[in-house]
Each structure stands twice: as C-alpha cells, then as structure tokens.
Amino acid sequence: MKEERLLAEVHDAFGVIRVVEVGDYRFLEFGEAIEQSCVFTADPSWLEYDYTRAMLIGALAHPAPESALFLGLGAGTLTQACLKFLALEDIEAIELRPDVPRLAMQYLGLDDDPRLTLRIGDAIELLPTAEAADLIFVDLYTDSGPGVGHLAWNFLEACQRKLEPGGWLVINQWGTDGGKPLGAALLRGLFHRHYWEIPVKEGNVVLLVPADLEQTLDLAALAERAKTLAPRLGYSLQPLLDALRPAT
C-alpha cells in the first residue's frame, strides 16, 4: 500500500474537505474520507472511474455540442475531459462549496480555461439564471450521498427544459441494490420512460435524457464517435456502451 499524504484540509459550513495524495493519484474527499473525485496527476483529464466515462458517453450522444452546464464540479475531471475532447465554446459550472474550485485549481489540475465560467452557490437556486446548454451534467453529491436535486421532480424537469434543442441531460444517479437508479419510478414518470441508462461498477447508474420525446439515441453514431475518440482518450468506452440499456 502506498502512503497517503494529506495536501490540504478545509473546514466550511458543510463540513470538511480534504485533498490527499496516494502515489500518482490525488483524491478530493468530503467528511469522513468520503471520496468525491480521483485525479491522475500526470493527466487531469484522464477519467479513472467508469461513472465519469459513462457521463462522457452522454456527452458523445450529441453530434456537435457547443455549450455545457455542470451542476456540481468536484475536482473537475469530467469538465477537463470535455474541454479537451469536445469542441465546446462555452462551459458553465455551478459548485456549492467555494473552496472546491480553489482546491481543484491548486492541487487537482483544473485549468483556468477562458471557456469555463465558475459560479458558487446552490445549483437548485441558480439553475434559472444559467444559460441554456447542449449538455447538462447533474452530479450533486455530499458526504452522505446524492443531493436533494437527484430526486426533485421540479429541479430535474427544469434541467431538461434548460437544454437546447437536440441536447442531452446526463445524470450520475445513485444505484439501488437491484441495479436500478435511485427513484426509478419518479424518473420513469418524469421523463416518460424516454431515456437510457448505463449501470457502472461503482454502483451508480448514469442516465442519458434527451431534450424531448421526439429525440432518440443514435447508437451507431454514438459508437462510432466513441471508437474515433478512443486513441486520444487512452481507453475504450465500448464496455460501457455494451452495458447501455433503455430505461428500466
């Protein structure tokens, strides 16, 4: 076992935030060592975990996204990957805790990219003031699990409405013991069973929700975009594509 090194510890109104280093990796932790993000220090755009790779697949569902909205930043690895591998012109990220972006930039390799706008506050409250986007990512986790937005009908509905035509809402949803997303019945009702799921080995289920009921997922085009990107990513997304399924 490699030695764990504490790089930073901050106490704020929500609890403790830590950055720890183990070998070639750095971790953002909330509370009692609850891991929020993992960064490969040699390449902060490297997506170590399957749930982040599955969320990138959600981004690839759009043939040519120009804008993205991240609700929950964490260490910013997915944001970094989208900045690097997609031709995005404008990215907005809303993060609840002010120290998270600062620590991400200081210790976790988050670039101060001119295309990226960071705002501090509650995503549920700030969503109405956000710009519409081709891609919207919901990843609102605390040290005790998913934030209330992950099961809030009005908020999730508002996220879908914030999408540009042809856009995609990508939700990192908590998984249940049965392999279904948390709040499956609510999600089925809200989105009229018109979405796709990618279960991942970390236990979560990533949801791919289109902007409207007329929009479908072009699986062949998605697989081709993933295949083309694989040499640049350094890994294949095919195993996750193989797990992709319609709404359960």
Phi, psi and chi 1 to 4 in degrees:
 res  aa     phi    psi   chi1   chi2   chi3   chi4
   1 MET       -  131.8  -67.9  -69.8  -69.7      -
   2 LYS   -77.5  151.5  -69.6 -169.5  169.1  117.5
   3 GLU   -70.8  138.7 -178.6 -176.6   -8.4      -
   4 GLU   -92.5  131.5 -179.9  179.0  -62.3      -
   5 ARG  -120.3  124.7 -160.1  160.2   65.4   96.4
   6 LEU   -80.8  120.5  179.4   65.7      -      -
   7 LEU   -98.1  -31.9  -59.7 -179.3      -      -
   8 ALA  -158.9  147.9      -      -      -      -
   9 GLU  -143.8  127.5 -178.6  172.3  -61.4      -
  10 VAL  -129.8  138.4  173.9      -      -      -
  11 HIS  -110.9  125.2  -63.7 -105.2      -      -
  12 ASP  -129.0 -168.5   65.6    6.8      -      -
  13 ALA   -65.0  -18.0      -      -      -      -
  14 PHE  -102.8   -5.7  -56.4   96.5      -      -
  15 GLY   132.3 -141.8      -      -      -      -
  16 VAL  -110.0  141.1 -177.8      -      -      -
  17 ILE  -123.3  130.8  -51.0  170.6      -      -
  18 ARG  -127.6  151.1  -65.4 -174.3 -173.7   88.6
  19 VAL  -120.3  121.5  178.2      -      -      -
  20 VAL  -123.7  152.6  -61.0      -      -      -
  21 GLU  -119.3  132.7 -177.8  175.7   71.3      -
  22 VAL  -134.0  106.5 -178.0      -      -      -
  23 GLY    61.4 -124.1      -      -      -      -
  24 ASP   -88.5    7.7  -64.2  -31.5      -      -
  25 TYR  -122.0  149.1  -67.7   89.1      -      -
  26 ARG  -123.9  143.7  -69.3 -176.9  176.9 -178.7
  27 PHE  -124.6  137.6  -59.7   88.4      -      -
  28 LEU   -96.2  123.7 -178.2   69.8      -      -
  29 GLU  -123.5  143.5  -62.6  179.5  -11.9      -
  30 PHE  -113.8  144.0  -70.2  171.1      -      -
  31 GLY    61.0 -136.0      -      -      -      -
  32 GLU   -82.5   70.0  -64.4  -59.9  -44.3      -
  33 ALA    58.3   37.9      -      -      -      -
  34 ILE   -86.8  111.6  -56.3  -60.3      -      -
  35 GLU   -72.2  128.5 -176.1 -175.5  -41.6      -
  36 GLN  -103.7  -36.6  -64.6  -65.2  -43.5      -
  37 SER  -150.5  151.2  -55.9      -      -      -
  38 CYS  -127.6  128.7  170.6      -      -      -
  39 VAL  -122.7  128.5  176.5      -      -      -
  40 PHE   -83.4  111.1  179.3   45.0      -      -
  41 THR   -62.3  -27.8   50.8      -      -      -
  42 ALA   -71.1  -22.6      -      -      -      -
  43 ASP  -153.4   93.3 -180.0    6.8      -      -
  44 PRO   -65.0  -11.1  -24.4   35.9      -      -
  45 SER   -89.2   -4.2   67.5      -      -      -
  46 TRP   -69.5  128.0  173.8  -91.0      -      -
  47 LEU   -97.3  105.6  -60.2  178.6      -      -
  48 GLU   -75.4  -36.3 -178.2   69.9   19.0      -
  49 TYR  -103.7  150.4  -68.3  141.1      -      -
  50 ASP   -62.9  -33.6  -83.7    0.3      -      -
  51 TYR   -66.4  -34.4   82.2   88.0      -      -
  52 THR   -72.0  -35.9   51.7      -      -      -
  53 ARG   -66.1  -38.0  -63.6 -177.7 -176.7 -171.2
  54 ALA   -65.4  -36.0      -      -      -      -
  55 MET   -68.2  -33.7  -66.0 -178.4   83.0      -
  56 LEU   -65.0  -36.8 -178.9   61.4      -      -
  57 ILE   -58.6  -39.3  -71.9  175.6      -      -
  58 GLY   -58.9  -38.7      -      -      -      -
  59 ALA   -65.6  -36.7      -      -      -      -
  60 LEU   -74.4  -10.8  -63.6  178.2      -      -
  61 ALA   -63.9  -25.5      -      -      -      -
  62 HIS   -88.9  129.7 -164.8  -63.7      -      -
  63 PRO   -67.5  -30.0   22.1  -31.8      -      -
  64 ALA  -157.1   68.2      -      -      -      -
  65 PRO   -69.8  141.1   27.4  -34.2      -      -
  66 GLU  -110.7  -22.2  -63.8  179.3   -2.5      -
  67 SER  -137.7  150.1   55.7      -      -      -
  68 ALA  -144.8  146.8      -      -      -      -
  69 LEU  -125.2  123.4  171.0   62.9      -      -
  70 PHE  -106.8  118.7  -71.5   83.2      -      -
  71 LEU  -101.9   98.0  -57.1  177.9      -      -
  72 GLY   103.1  119.1      -      -      -      -
  73 LEU  -100.9  -45.8  176.2   71.0      -      -
  74 GLY    60.0 -141.8      -      -      -      -
  75 ALA   -75.2  -13.1      -      -      -      -
  76 GLY    85.1   17.6      -      -      -      -
  77 THR   -65.0  -43.4   50.4      -      -      -
  78 LEU   -66.1  -39.2 -177.6   62.1      -      -
  79 THR   -60.0  -45.2  -55.1      -      -      -
  80 GLN   -60.5  -43.0  -66.7  -85.6   79.1      -
  81 ALA   -63.4  -42.7      -      -      -      -
  82 CYS   -66.3  -38.3  -71.9      -      -      -
  83 LEU   -63.2  -37.3  -77.7  164.5      -      -
  84 LYS   -80.1  -39.8 -177.4  174.3 -179.8  178.4
  85 PHE  -105.9  -10.3  -61.2  115.3      -      -
  86 LEU  -116.2  151.7  -56.1  177.7      -      -
  87 ALA   -86.0   57.3      -      -      -      -
  88 LEU   -80.9  142.1  -67.8  168.0      -      -
  89 GLU  -104.1  -23.3  -62.1  173.5    1.7      -
  90 ASP  -149.4  125.0 -177.8   49.6      -      -
  91 ILE  -129.1  133.4  -67.2 -177.0      -      -
  92 GLU  -120.1  135.4 -176.9  177.5    2.8      -
  93 ALA  -127.8  133.2      -      -      -      -
  94 ILE  -114.5  121.4  -62.7  175.3      -      -
  95 GLU  -127.1  132.8  169.0   56.2   46.6      -
  96 LEU   -66.7  -41.9  179.4   64.4      -      -
  97 ARG  -102.7  120.5  -55.0  172.7   76.0  165.1
  98 PRO   -58.6  -31.3  -20.0   29.0      -      -
  99 ASP   -76.5  -18.3  -73.5  -62.5      -      -
 100 VAL   -63.1  -52.0  167.0      -      -      -
 101 PRO   -61.5  -37.3  -21.5   32.4      -      -
 102 ARG   -62.9  -46.2  178.5 -178.2   65.4   78.3
 103 LEU   -66.9  -36.5  -67.1  170.5      -      -
 104 ALA   -62.5  -39.4      -      -      -      -
 105 MET   -75.0  -37.4  -72.1 -177.3  176.6      -
 106 GLN   -76.4  -37.2 -173.0  172.5   -6.7      -
 107 TYR  -121.7  -19.7  -64.2  101.2      -      -
 108 LEU  -116.6   11.8  -59.2  166.2      -      -
 109 GLY    79.5   13.1      -      -      -      -
 110 LEU   -69.3  123.2  179.7   64.0      -      -
 111 ASP   -77.0  146.4  -77.4  -22.9      -      -
 112 ASP   -86.5   72.9 -173.6   12.5      -      -
 113 ASP   -81.7  134.5 -168.4  -66.3      -      -
 114 PRO   -62.5  -19.1   18.0  -29.4      -      -
 115 ARG   -80.2  -12.2  -65.7  171.0  -68.4  166.9
 116 LEU  -101.3  124.8  174.7   60.9      -      -
 117 THR  -111.2  124.2  -60.0      -      -      -
 118 LEU  -106.0  132.6  -71.5  168.6      -      -
 119 ARG  -128.1  142.3  -69.5 -155.1  -69.6  157.6
 120 ILE  -103.3  130.3  -57.7  -59.9      -      -
 121 GLY   153.8 -178.3      -      -      -      -
 122 ASP   -78.3  123.6 -172.2  -37.4      -      -
 123 ALA   -60.3  -35.0      -      -      -      -
 124 ILE   -63.9  -40.0  -64.8  175.6      -      -
 125 GLU   -76.8  -34.9  -64.6  175.3    3.7      -
 126 LEU   -90.0  -12.9  -67.2 -178.3      -      -
 127 LEU   -53.5  -42.7 -179.7   65.2      -      -
 128 PRO   -60.0  -24.4  -24.9   35.0      -      -
 129 THR   -94.8   -0.9   64.0      -      -      -
 130 ALA   -79.9  155.2      -      -      -      -
 131 GLU   -75.0  149.0  -63.8  -70.2  -30.1      -
 132 ALA   -62.4  150.6      -      -      -      -
 133 ALA  -144.0  156.6      -      -      -      -
 134 ASP   -72.8  -32.5  -65.2  -41.4      -      -
 135 LEU  -129.7  133.0  -58.7  170.3      -      -
 136 ILE  -128.4  127.0  -62.4  178.9      -      -
 137 PHE  -111.1  127.2  -59.4   91.6      -      -
 138 VAL  -111.7  116.4  176.8      -      -      -
 139 ASP  -149.0   70.8 -167.3    9.0      -      -
 140 LEU  -106.6   86.1  -58.5  169.8      -      -
 141 TYR  -115.7  144.3  -79.1   78.5      -      -
 142 THR  -113.4 -171.2   69.7      -      -      -
 143 ASP   -75.2   -3.2   56.7   -1.1      -      -
 144 SER  -117.8    8.0   58.9      -      -      -
 145 GLY   125.4 -160.4      -      -      -      -
 146 PRO   -68.0  144.0   22.1  -31.1      -      -
 147 GLY   -68.0  167.9      -      -      -      -
 148 VAL   -62.2  -25.5  -66.0      -      -      -
 149 GLY   -61.3  -25.5      -      -      -      -
 150 HIS   -69.3  -14.7  -78.4 -100.0      -      -
 151 LEU  -128.7   22.8  -72.8  175.8      -      -
 152 ALA  -103.2  107.3      -      -      -      -
 153 TRP   -52.1  -53.0 -179.5  -69.6      -      -
 154 ASN   -61.7  -39.3  -69.5  -19.9      -      -
 155 PHE   -67.6  -48.0  170.7   68.1      -      -
 156 LEU   -64.5  -37.2  -66.1  172.8      -      -
 157 GLU   -63.8  -40.9 -175.7  178.2   49.6      -
 158 ALA   -65.3  -35.2      -      -      -      -
 159 CYS   -61.7  -45.4  -72.3      -      -      -
 160 GLN   -62.5  -39.0 -172.0 -177.7   33.7      -
 161 ARG   -70.0  -21.9  -72.4  179.2  175.8  171.4
 162 LYS   -75.0  -11.2  -93.4  -65.9  175.1 -172.2
 163 LEU   -71.4  142.5  -69.0  169.2      -      -
 164 GLU   -69.7  158.9  -65.4  -79.3   11.9      -
 165 PRO   -53.5  132.8  -26.4   34.3      -      -
 166 GLY    82.5    4.8      -      -      -      -
 167 GLY   -81.8  172.6      -      -      -      -
 168 TRP  -134.2  134.2  -73.1   88.2      -      -
 169 LEU   -99.6  125.4  170.6   62.9      -      -
 170 VAL  -118.4  117.6 -177.2      -      -      -
 171 ILE  -117.7  125.1  -53.7  170.9      -      -
 172 ASN   -87.1   92.1  177.5   27.3      -      -
 173 GLN   -95.4  141.3 -164.7   73.4  -13.5      -
 174 TRP   -58.4  141.9 -165.2  -89.5      -      -
 175 GLY  -100.4  148.4      -      -      -      -
 176 THR   -92.2  173.9   66.6      -      -      -
 177 ASP   -62.2  -25.8  -69.7  -19.0      -      -
 178 GLY   -85.9    5.1      -      -      -      -
 179 GLY    81.9    8.5      -      -      -      -
 180 LYS   -96.4  159.2  -66.0 -178.0  178.4 -179.1
 181 PRO   -71.1  146.8   23.3  -31.8      -      -
 182 LEU   -56.9  134.5 -178.0   69.3      -      -
 183 GLY    71.9   33.9      -      -      -      -
 184 ALA   -56.0  -41.2      -      -      -      -
 185 ALA   -64.8  -42.8      -      -      -      -
 186 LEU   -61.0  -45.0  177.3  147.8      -      -
 187 LEU   -64.8  -41.7  -63.6  165.8      -      -
 188 ARG   -60.8  -42.2  -73.4 -164.6  -58.0  -90.7
 189 GLY   -69.8  -44.7      -      -      -      -
 190 LEU   -63.7  -46.1  172.4   58.4      -      -
 191 PHE  -101.7   12.8  -60.7  126.0      -      -
 192 HIS    55.2   37.9  -52.8  -77.8      -      -
 193 ARG    58.7   14.1  -64.2  179.5 -177.3  -98.0
 194 HIS  -103.0   75.2 -171.3   61.3      -      -
 195 TYR  -161.5  173.6   57.4   90.2      -      -
 196 TRP  -125.6  157.5  -72.3  -99.0      -      -
 197 GLU  -128.7  146.1  -58.0  174.4   -8.1      -
 198 ILE  -128.1  103.1  -54.4  177.0      -      -
 199 PRO   -73.6  140.2   25.7  -30.0      -      -
 200 VAL  -125.1  161.6  -61.8      -      -      -
 201 LYS   -68.2  -20.2   64.5 -174.7  178.3 -174.0
 202 GLU   -71.0   -9.2  -70.5   90.7   13.4      -
 203 GLY   105.3  -13.4      -      -      -      -
 204 ASN   -82.7  168.6  -68.9   16.2      -      -
 205 VAL  -128.5  117.7 -178.8      -      -      -
 206 VAL   -88.5  128.5  172.2      -      -      -
 207 LEU  -102.0  138.7  -52.0 -176.5      -      -
 208 LEU  -115.7  108.1  -78.7   56.5      -      -
 209 VAL  -115.3  120.9 -175.7      -      -      -
 210 PRO   -76.2  166.0   27.6  -31.4      -      -
 211 ALA   -66.5  -30.4      -      -      -      -
 212 ASP  -153.4  173.9   59.5   56.1      -      -
 213 LEU   -72.3  -18.7  -70.2  171.0      -      -
 214 GLU   -79.7  -15.8  -56.9  -57.6  -46.1      -
 215 GLN   -90.1  133.8 -176.8 -180.0  -31.8      -
 216 THR  -122.8  172.3 -171.1      -      -      -
 217 LEU   -98.6  118.7 -178.8   62.4      -      -
 218 ASP   -84.6   93.7 -172.8  -23.6      -      -
 219 LEU   -63.9  -38.5  -69.6  170.7      -      -
 220 ALA   -65.4  -44.2      -      -      -      -
 221 ALA   -67.1  -38.9      -      -      -      -
 222 LEU   -61.8  -46.0  173.9   58.2      -      -
 223 ALA   -63.4  -37.0      -      -      -      -
 224 GLU   -68.8  -41.4 -174.5   58.6   33.4      -
 225 ARG   -63.4  -40.6  -76.2 -167.6  -77.6  -87.3
 226 ALA   -64.8  -41.9      -      -      -      -
 227 LYS   -64.5  -42.5 -178.7  179.5  176.6 -177.9
 228 THR   -64.0  -36.2  -59.2      -      -      -
 229 LEU   -80.2  -21.1 -166.4   57.3      -      -
 230 ALA   -51.6  -45.4      -      -      -      -
 231 PRO   -60.8  -33.4  -23.5   34.4      -      -
 232 ARG   -75.8  -35.9  -66.4 -179.4   61.7 -155.9
 233 LEU   -68.9  -38.3  -69.0  173.3      -      -
 234 GLY    90.6    8.2      -      -      -      -
 235 TYR  -156.3  163.2   47.8   83.3      -      -
 236 SER   -99.2  141.1  172.1      -      -      -
 237 LEU   -93.4   -0.4  -63.5  171.6      -      -
 238 GLN   -59.3  -42.7 -169.1   58.2   49.7      -
 239 PRO   -56.9  -34.4  -25.3   35.1      -      -
 240 LEU   -76.0  -36.3  -67.6  166.8      -      -
 241 LEU   -62.2  -36.3  -72.5  169.9      -      -
 242 ASP   -64.7  -27.2  -67.6  -19.8      -      -
 243 ALA   -87.6  -11.6      -      -      -      -
 244 LEU   -60.7  136.8 -168.8  147.2      -      -
 245 ARG  -145.1  158.5   66.2 -164.9 -175.5 -162.4
 246 PRO   -66.1  169.3  -14.5   27.2      -      -
 247 ALA   -54.4  133.1      -      -      -      -
 248 THR   -88.9      -   51.9      -      -      -
